[in-house]
Amino acid sequence: MRYWPAYLLMFLISCARDSDTIKIKGSDTEVNLAVQLAETFHSDNPEVFVSISGGGSGLGIASLLNGTADMANSSRSINSEEIDLFKKKTVRIDSFIFAQDAIAFVVSDDLPIDSISTKTLALILSGAYKDWSSITSEKLPVNIYGRQSNSGTHDFVKKKLEIAFSPHAKEMNGNAQILEAIKQDNSGIGYVGAGYVIHGGSKGLKVLTVYSGKDKAVSPLNAKMIAAGKYFFQRPLFQYYKSDSYDKVKPFLDFEKGQIGQKIIKEAGYYPVN
């Protein structure tokens, strides 16, 4: 997988008119995949340009609301406060789930742990465990690398574990930055979209298998288990758009649903929607 800065505006031709450009903003989890889809889509539809930028799911939804985006990529469901803001502006929105993602929890190759329970993850990420001695033979400080509060991934993990994140957790700008930080920190732990570690992003890192209760530990890289809905941290990836913009974004949505789009989604390390 190629890594692109989260702030990158990709595939925007400066001379293109707004009517010819579909502007997509939001989730950093989705940004690499969206760039790959946009590249191929534009090759097949040269009259339509697609601009892609990250910044987080919250930013994408806010951009859709203020009219600076035609579509918001979001790795979480729109929340009630955001729905109220659209209602106040009398703006109707629709959504499309175009792929599934799994959250991978990663540590350094040097840390003697391969599998972890959701209960232990909750204790680590909430700050209850200050070092690794309760889990491993190593008495190293636990360093948490996560995302900012406007990130859909941050929100998803927080809700799944029913925790408040440790105030000492380091807030990183994107998935790639989290991976690079842990490669330099043998006592670090972080969470990223599985697509970021499937294609060459896991060198020097270890992707933990995760289990809940007495369930079997599952890897976020196991496509069969994801298809069966067996991984605790799997989720749908959303795209939100204004209802009256449907005709403009429909060609791109149709492309994502089509055979070529689905192939790109799979090859990028994401999972099709069943």
Disulfide bonds with the S-S distance in Angstrom:
none
